[in-house]
Amino acid sequence: MPGRLCHGVCVDQGGAPPVFSATAEIDGGHLHVVVAGEVDMATADTMLQTALREPAGKITLDLSAVTFFDSAAIHALVRLAQQVPGTLTVRPSQQVRRVLEISGLGEQSWLDPA
């Protein structure tokens, strides 16, 4: 039976919509982490820790709603891939895919080609 784990962090800037959130849902051995907004120096570690919080045989990191992804975010993503080899699939937004391609990570096995 699926269980929802909300480890989200929402940063509110004066009533504006949240600029970052990370939530996790586990179904059996599959952890699905959804990240939205801006992943930067202030939020990258939260993304990483949300993905590592629950042991899982398979991890999907859904970044399709990410609007900003900086070098701290790249570093956190590479650390995650190293810590869970062979179990990670990343679904990037167009912005994230472009950043990963520019940084030389566009051909990683964990990156969803779609």
HELIX and SHEET records of a PDB file:
HELIX    1   1 ALA A   44  LEU A   52  1                                   9    
HELIX    2   2 SER A   71  GLN A   83  1                                  13    
HELIX    3   3 GLN A   94  ILE A  102  1                                   9    
SHEET    1   A 5 GLY A   3  LEU A   5  0                                        
SHEET    2   A 5 PHE A  20  ASP A  27 -1                                        
SHEET    3   A 5 HIS A  30  VAL A  39 -1                                        
SHEET    4   A 5 LYS A  58  PHE A  69  1                                        
SHEET    5   A 5 LEU A  88  PRO A  92  1                                        
END                                                                             
